[in-house]
């Protein structure tokens, strides 16, 4: 039976989506270094801090009151675009960290390499757990030849976990790339301004 045109288009779209996400997503083990850091975990509080501080109406009213009291019309109550971009960048990193915490397998969170996983969890795994892992690996169509030991099954299991949840890995990669890209741009702009000031007034002259 000939395949319909709509079915062919859907299949081509799915293939394109799969290739796209594979190109622009990283394995969980590449993302864990950032996501497990205290700095990345701390960004989770940024949306809350922004709500209560940056976009707090009381602070805006206080700025307006200060301008009227001092009589200085140069006080600007508008939020600096740099602050807004910083807020957006940190929120992106926070969202990536939350997605990582939700979808990254515990084994990869704990171990950054399959060797550490084999040496760490391997001796403690029960016979029943190993049977489940072996069955799962066999169902995934691996051409297992020769003598396959426990460490081989654990290595394959870790690699499968490391490549799991493709769309979640893609989302984390995009969030981190955008967030750190904006932070890099902001830092480069500040650095350029500092260098320009030093060039115009070398050694405080």
C-alpha positions as CSV (number, residue, x, y, z in Angstrom):
1,X,0.0,0.0,0.0
2,X,1.5,3.3,-1.1
3,X,2.3,5.8,1.7
4,X,0.2,9.0,1.5
5,X,1.8,12.4,0.9
6,X,0.8,13.6,4.4
7,X,2.3,10.5,6.0
8,X,5.6,11.1,4.1
9,X,5.7,14.7,5.2
10,X,5.1,13.7,8.8
11,X,7.9,11.2,8.7
12,X,10.3,13.7,7.1
13,X,9.4,16.3,9.7
14,X,10.0,13.8,12.5
15,X,13.4,12.8,11.0
16,X,14.3,16.5,10.8
17,X,13.3,17.1,14.4
18,X,15.3,14.1,15.5
19,X,18.4,15.3,13.7
20,X,17.9,18.8,15.0
21,X,17.6,17.8,18.6
22,X,20.6,15.4,18.3
23,X,22.8,18.1,16.9
24,X,21.8,20.8,19.4
25,X,21.6,18.7,22.5
26,X,24.3,17.5,24.7
27,X,24.5,14.3,26.8
28,X,23.5,14.6,30.4
29,X,27.1,14.0,31.5
30,X,28.2,17.2,29.6
31,X,25.5,19.2,31.4
32,X,25.9,17.9,34.9
33,X,29.0,20.0,35.7
34,X,27.0,23.2,35.3
35,X,23.7,21.9,36.7
36,X,25.2,20.3,39.8
37,X,27.1,23.5,40.7
38,X,25.9,25.6,43.6
39,X,26.0,28.7,41.4
40,X,23.5,27.1,38.9
41,X,21.3,25.9,41.7
42,X,21.3,29.4,43.2
43,X,19.8,30.8,40.1
44,X,16.6,29.0,40.8
45,X,15.8,31.8,43.3
46,X,16.3,34.5,40.6
47,X,12.7,34.6,39.4
48,X,11.5,35.0,43.0
49,X,14.1,37.7,43.7
50,X,13.2,39.5,40.5
51,X,9.6,39.5,41.5
52,X,10.2,40.9,44.9
53,X,13.0,43.2,44.2
54,X,13.5,44.2,40.5
55,X,9.7,44.5,39.7
56,X,8.6,45.5,43.1
57,X,6.1,48.3,42.9
58,X,7.1,49.6,46.4
59,X,10.7,50.1,45.2
60,X,9.4,52.0,42.1
61,X,7.2,54.2,44.3
62,X,10.2,54.8,46.7
63,X,12.3,55.9,43.7
64,X,9.6,58.4,42.7
65,X,9.3,59.7,46.3
66,X,13.1,60.1,46.5
67,X,13.1,62.0,43.3
68,X,10.4,64.4,44.5
69,X,12.0,64.8,48.0
70,X,15.5,65.5,46.7
71,X,14.3,67.5,43.8
72,X,16.7,65.8,41.5
73,X,15.0,65.0,38.2
74,X,18.1,63.0,37.1
75,X,17.1,60.1,39.3
76,X,15.8,57.5,36.8
77,X,13.1,55.1,38.1
78,X,13.4,53.0,35.0
79,X,15.1,49.6,35.1
80,X,18.3,49.5,33.2
81,X,18.2,47.2,30.1
82,X,21.4,45.6,31.4
83,X,19.6,44.6,34.6
84,X,16.7,43.2,32.6
85,X,19.0,41.2,30.3
86,X,20.9,39.9,33.4
87,X,17.6,38.9,34.9
88,X,16.5,37.1,31.7
89,X,19.9,35.3,31.4
90,X,19.8,34.1,35.0
91,X,16.2,32.9,34.6
92,X,17.2,30.9,31.5
93,X,20.0,29.2,33.5
94,X,17.5,28.6,36.3
95,X,15.0,27.0,33.9
96,X,17.7,24.8,32.5
97,X,18.7,23.7,36.0
98,X,15.1,22.9,36.9
99,X,14.7,20.8,33.7
100,X,18.0,19.0,34.5
101,X,16.8,18.3,38.0
102,X,13.5,16.8,36.8
103,X,14.6,14.8,33.8
104,X,18.3,13.8,34.2
105,X,18.6,10.2,35.5
106,X,19.9,9.9,39.1
107,X,22.8,7.7,37.9
108,X,24.2,10.4,35.7
109,X,23.6,13.1,38.3
110,X,25.7,11.1,40.7
111,X,28.4,9.9,38.3
112,X,30.0,11.9,35.5
113,X,31.5,8.8,33.8
114,X,30.4,5.2,33.2
115,X,33.6,4.0,34.9
116,X,32.6,5.7,38.1
117,X,29.1,4.3,37.8
118,X,30.4,0.8,37.3
119,X,32.8,1.1,40.2
120,X,30.4,3.0,42.4
121,X,27.0,1.4,42.0
122,X,28.1,-1.9,40.4
123,X,29.1,-3.8,43.6
124,X,25.9,-2.7,45.4
125,X,23.4,-3.8,42.7
126,X,21.3,-6.8,43.5
127,X,20.9,-9.8,41.2
128,X,17.3,-8.7,40.5
129,X,18.3,-5.2,39.4
130,X,21.1,-6.6,37.2
131,X,18.5,-9.0,35.6
132,X,16.3,-6.0,34.8
133,X,19.2,-4.0,33.3
134,X,20.3,-7.0,31.2
135,X,16.7,-7.5,29.9
136,X,16.3,-3.8,29.1
137,X,19.6,-3.7,27.2
138,X,18.7,-6.8,25.2
139,X,15.3,-5.3,24.3
140,X,16.9,-2.2,22.9
141,X,18.5,-4.3,20.1
142,X,22.2,-4.3,21.0
143,X,24.1,-7.0,19.0
144,X,25.8,-8.5,22.0
145,X,28.5,-11.0,20.9
146,X,31.0,-13.1,22.9
147,X,31.2,-13.0,26.7
148,X,29.3,-10.0,28.2
149,X,30.1,-9.3,31.8
150,X,28.3,-7.2,34.4
151,X,30.5,-4.2,33.8
152,X,29.6,-4.3,30.1
153,X,25.9,-4.2,30.8
154,X,26.4,-1.4,33.3
155,X,28.4,0.6,30.7
156,X,25.7,0.2,28.1
157,X,23.0,1.1,30.7
158,X,24.9,4.3,31.6
159,X,25.3,5.3,28.0
160,X,21.5,4.8,27.4
161,X,20.7,6.9,30.5
162,X,23.2,9.6,29.3
163,X,21.3,9.9,26.0
164,X,17.8,9.6,27.4
165,X,15.1,12.3,27.3
166,X,16.3,13.9,24.1
167,X,14.0,16.9,24.2
168,X,14.8,17.7,27.8
169,X,18.5,17.6,27.0
170,X,17.9,19.9,24.1
171,X,15.9,22.3,26.3
172,X,18.7,22.4,28.9
173,X,21.3,23.0,26.2
174,X,19.4,25.9,24.7
175,X,18.7,27.5,28.1
176,X,22.4,27.3,29.2
177,X,23.6,28.5,25.8
178,X,21.3,31.5,25.8
179,X,21.9,32.4,29.5
180,X,25.6,32.1,29.4
181,X,25.7,33.8,26.0
182,X,23.9,36.8,27.3
183,X,26.2,36.9,30.4
184,X,29.2,36.7,28.2
185,X,27.9,39.6,26.0
186,X,27.2,41.8,29.1
187,X,30.6,41.0,30.5
188,X,32.4,41.8,27.2
189,X,30.5,45.1,27.0
190,X,31.6,46.1,30.5
191,X,35.2,45.0,29.8
192,X,35.3,47.1,26.7
193,X,34.1,50.1,28.6
194,X,36.7,49.7,31.3
195,X,39.5,49.3,28.7
196,X,38.2,52.3,26.8
197,X,38.3,54.4,30.0
198,X,41.8,53.2,30.8
199,X,43.0,54.0,27.3
200,X,41.6,57.5,27.5
201,X,43.1,58.1,31.0
202,X,46.2,55.9,31.3
203,X,47.7,55.6,34.8
204,X,45.2,58.0,36.3
205,X,46.5,61.0,34.3
